[in-house]
């Protein structure tokens, strides 16, 4: 998740021009290759958006994800062809603030049905330490922008994440990891369902039925988390990627991020000592790393502090290394990992 590798805005603007030029030359063959017939052409920015589009759209949509499996979403650089394909879409689903290159390309694409998932729920600020009990209302004003509708121009919303694209509750930035809270993800699912009904009224009944089924499934997942994490010997978990602020808040846990926004950054000696002290005081047992990033930092810290290591997947992509085939299965694996680390009774 090297922010320096993110494509700059000026490069995106140039690539948009290239993409649109290339489009006229290749659109015919693309259509022939796609074989999507009358399906709604949906572009999703990365896996959590792809999952929603596929589950809710069902047989009526052909979903393309801009982020291929195994690619760290924050590092994504778009090809001219991808930028051209965004402009060809009937419907685009993305999450503003995660991938600046995608945000810029969508802004310039001219697609009518463009939905920013961040506007379908409330975003909040999360620092590296977040608990369900001391969070307060610090992020509410950031979340005011979260109550818009898809018809609003997303670019009119605050540009607080510009230049970084991956804020974890740093000054002025709202935490974008809403999909790791099943309740917030269900709110987004409802909004996506309604927007698909508007974009493709002929299949509105199916979109509604699929949305209701997914929301029910997410409700069961939320209940499993509530029950499974109710009685634990500690409430603190340590992670190389501070992506779990919403999850921690929802279930009364405390997230301790090792090194801020970059899961592969080396923590300072002072931070290692601090984590060691926190682990002793709060009886934390495990340092979690993620599937799409190196486990080097977690292993170093675990060795220095006598803690175990484990995988807590921020679900930014599914690969053959993922502990499950889709969002629900990986979230269930995350729950099992948390129960083990926290000493669930």
DAJOBEL-V32659 format. One record per backbone hydrogen bond with DSSP energy under -0.5 kcal/mol. CO is the residue of the C=O (numbers start at 0). NH is the residue of the N-H. If there is no record, write none. Layout:
# DAJOBEL-V32659
CO,NH + CO,NH
This chain:
# DAJOBEL-V32659
0,2 + 1,4 + 2,5 + 7,11 + 8,12 + 9,13 + 10,14 + 11,15 + 12,16 + 13,17 + 14,18 + 15,19 + 16,20 + 17,21 + 18,22 + 19,23 + 20,24 + 21,25 + 22,26 + 25,29 + 26,30 + 27,31 + 28,32 + 29,33 + 30,34 + 35,38 + 39,41 + 39,61 + 40,89 + 40,90 + 41,43 + 41,63 + 42,92 + 43,65 + 45,48 + 45,49 + 46,50 + 47,51 + 48,52 + 49,53 + 50,54 + 51,55 + 52,56 + 53,57 + 56,59 + 57,60 + 59,39 + 60,62 + 61,41 + 63,43 + 65,67 + 67,70 + 70,72 + 71,74 + 72,75 + 75,6 + 78,82 + 79,83 + 80,84 + 81,85 + 82,86 + 83,87 + 84,88 + 85,88 + 89,112 + 90,42 + 91,114 + 92,44 + 93,116 + 94,97 + 94,98 + 98,101 + 98,102 + 99,103 + 100,104 + 101,105 + 102,106 + 103,107 + 105,108 + 105,109 + 111,113 + 112,91 + 112,114 + 113,115 + 114,93 + 114,116 + 115,118 + 116,119 + 117,120 + 120,122 + 123,174 + 127,129 + 127,256 + 129,254 + 130,134 + 134,137 + 136,139 + 138,142 + 139,143 + 140,143 + 141,144 + 142,145 + 143,146 + 144,147 + 148,151 + 151,153 + 152,155 + 153,156 + 158,161 + 160,163 + 160,164 + 166,175 + 169,172 + 174,123 + 175,177 + 176,179 + 177,180 + 179,181 + 180,184 + 181,185 + 182,186 + 183,187 + 184,188 + 185,189 + 186,190 + 187,191 + 188,192 + 189,193 + 190,194 + 191,195 + 192,196 + 193,197 + 194,198 + 195,199 + 197,200 + 199,202 + 200,203 + 202,206 + 203,207 + 204,208 + 205,209 + 206,210 + 207,211 + 208,212 + 209,213 + 210,214 + 211,215 + 212,216 + 213,217 + 214,218 + 215,219 + 216,220 + 217,221 + 218,222 + 219,223 + 220,224 + 221,225 + 222,226 + 223,227 + 224,228 + 226,229 + 229,231 + 230,344 + 234,253 + 236,255 + 237,287 + 238,257 + 239,241 + 240,242 + 243,247 + 244,248 + 245,249 + 246,250 + 247,252 + 248,251 + 252,131 + 253,236 + 254,129 + 254,256 + 255,238 + 258,261 + 259,241 + 260,262 + 261,264 + 267,271 + 268,272 + 269,273 + 270,274 + 271,275 + 272,276 + 273,277 + 274,278 + 275,279 + 276,280 + 277,281 + 278,282 + 278,283 + 284,307 + 285,237 + 285,287 + 286,309 + 287,239 + 288,311 + 289,292 + 294,298 + 295,299 + 296,300 + 297,301 + 298,302 + 299,303 + 300,304 + 301,305 + 301,306 + 307,286 + 309,288 + 309,311 + 311,313 + 315,46 + 318,321 + 321,323 + 325,329 + 326,330 + 327,331 + 328,332 + 329,333 + 330,334 + 331,335 + 332,336 + 333,337 + 334,338 + 335,339 + 336,340 + 337,341 + 338,342 + 338,343 + 341,232 + 341,233 + 342,232
